[in-house]
Every structure is written in C-alpha cells, then in structure tokens.
Amino acid sequence: MQSVPRRRLRLILPLLLLSGLSVFALLPPDPAPPPTSEAEADSAVTPLPVLDEYGFAADAFRTVEARIRRNETFADLLVPHEVPYPTIVRAAEKARPVFDVRRHLRAGRPYRLYLDDSLGTARYLVYAQDAVNYVVFDLSDSVRVYARQRPVETVERTASGVITRSLYETLDEQGIDPALAIELSEIYAWQIDFYRIQKHDAFTVIYEERRIDGEPVGLGRIRAARFTHAGRDYLAFRFEQDGQADYFDEEGNSLRKAFLMSPVKYARISSRYNLRRFHPVQKRYKAHLGTDYAAPAGTPIRATGDGVVVEARYAKYNGNYVKIRHNGTYTTGYLHMSRIAKGIRPGVRVRQGDVIGYVGSTGLATGPHVCYRFWKNGRQVNHLREEFPSSEPVQARHRTAFETLRNTLLPRLEQAPLHYADAAPATAPAP
Ligand SMILES: [Zn+2]
C-alpha cells in the first residue's frame, strides 16, 4: 500500500472524481505529534558536525543543487565541475548493479554535487531517485557507488469528513494524500459502490503516514475505517493472522466476498476456458473465453456475486445475456439464456444467488447451456484458475487478539466528530 501503482490510479481516479458530490465540512486531521527528540546526552562530548539529509558534513563542502534537465546525461552533470572523463566512465560502470545512469536518470529529479574547492573538483554526486531512495557517487580515486535510503518515520493519523462531492476531493482539500481514497475504495470494494457516493456519506480513517523530516512522502497502512454510506455504518479493521493481513468488520467477518463457483446448480462443465478451441458451430479454431455449463433448458441462472447489472439484452452471438459489475475489479457475464429474469435490467442491484435468467441456447449455441464469462480488471480470465483472496472470518484462535484490537480502535472511530454544515444529521434515503 506504500505506493499506488499508476495504472490503478488511472483506473480509479476517474470514478472517484466523477461521483458528483463535494465536501462542505471537515475536521482538520490530527496534529502531528511532537518530533521525538534525540536522547540529550548529559556528558560533555565533542559536538558532531552537522549532517545534511544524505549524511554529509554540511559545511565541509560547497554544494550545488539542481534538477536533471531533459536529455541531460550523467557526464553533463559532472564535466562542468572538472571531474575527469575516466572517473565519470568508471562511476557509471560501478553504478550499473544498483543504478544504470543511461536509463535511470529522470528529468526533473533533484541532485546535489559536493564540491571540494581545495581539489577544485566535485567529490560526491547524490541523485535522489524518489523521496526515500538516493544514489551516492563517490568520485574520489577509489570510485564507489552505493544506494541509500533516507529514514522514514511512520506517523498515525486520523482523518474524517462528510462528503458532498467526492471522497477524493474531500481528502485533497484536507491536505491528505488522495491515494487514501483509492485504498478505501479497495477495502470496501464489496460493500460500497464508490460510483454512488451520496451527499452526507461520511468517513473516519485511522491510517499511517510515511514522513521524511516531517514531510509526508506517502501512505502507510490503513488501520481502521468507518464509512457511513446511505445511513449505514461500514467498519473495517486491519488484522493480521499467520502473516496475512486482511480487513474485517466489527464481528470479525471478512470484508471480501467469495464468488459462487458456478452460476447454475447441478450443472456439468461442457467446455472449458480455452484460448484455442474448435468451435462446434463456426467450424474453426477460436478462443473460448468462458466456461460452459450444460443444464436443462429453463434451469435458473444465478448471479455469482453481489453487483449491479450493466447489460441485459439480446445480441446475435451471445443470445439473451446479462452482464454484472461486482466492483472495480470483477465483472461477470451469462450468455445464451432462454430468457432474462423479470426485473433484470441495467442499473438494477443484484445479490449473490439471485436468479437473473434461465438456461437456453439463444445466439451461437448448439444445445442448452450457460456460457459464464469472468472479467478481472477488464480482461477475460478463467475463473476456475483465479485465486481469490480469503473471505473467511477471523480464525477462532485469533479471535481474542482481534477483539482487543477492535476494542482499542472502535472508540477512536466513534469519537471522531463529524461536522455537518447544515447541522442536519445524515438521514438514510428512502429504500
Ligand atoms: Zn461458452
């Protein structure tokens, strides 16, 4: 959770931004705790030289600070400071195991040169890969290159607010890393549809912030959260058992939900997911991106998980089919129905096990079956091969530890006051 991959950001940001609500009342986040002062030595010691953030004695050198410009090379950084060309070549070679200077120097990243005026040359170059990682090029006779990390401090914070536009904007306005919105949308993927955040939805989150020199550099873990959606509270507690962390509600039930293994009871698999299958009707090889379950015509087809119907119609090849979006990650499809169940149309919410249609052979099909399709992050996958995260509750032998954790965090979630600008409490909308 330390860093949110860009791809995920691209996928989720639009949905968080799109929800048409905004925040009108917020609480300031917890003040940062006072920095822990280093042990104050009472014995008389020689004062140590002041070290800069990279561990160099700040006043022993003259420093030059800059950012990598477009198309600037490693040599371009050093040549103006009288570093001999052979030294530059050796430094680049020695760096290769930790840092390829031809591929990894990025425009815009800061670097610092430590100049030794008595030698009239640069002694060290420090390149900051990101807020935490940096590379030191020691340009003395025995050229050395090493990768280092700045010490990261983890600070626990609490944030809360009432949403009137989007969660993303709420966090942004409070100066909180909006990536927290993405983490929350994943924790609650099965409980809350973040496309449908409502005015007066509210949240309280206890989370970790990673800091360097007091400056936030990213998110740590979310320890607990309370999300009030449509008048109902959804609690989440991060709990680790046997080295595996998951989120559980106040009763210790997993926030994840498992899929039903098959959309029809007592069916037989008649054709498996196969990237190269001889199609019985089209008489040619073509990928079969689903799993066929043969069953008598008219057998009820069930939604394999909670979700929202996104398609329910007839198409030439699919026949009568239904497509259900379960959350930001998973979507399922059910093809060749004899008919779609009453009331199943786009926008309708379904629960796991709800009958959404009946087995048939409409569209491109030889006999009665349901072709079950499964999308993960927009790509069709073989659901029988997928490893789903555990949806088991807290194990009996970890129960006491879980309850202790919950009892510590729950009051903190409940005590965080939520301010409403219009002084009216959130009311549950009519069902
Ligand atoms: Zn099929």
Residues whose N, C-alpha, C, O or C-beta is under 5 A from the ligand:
A	BS01	ZN	G290 T291 D292 C371
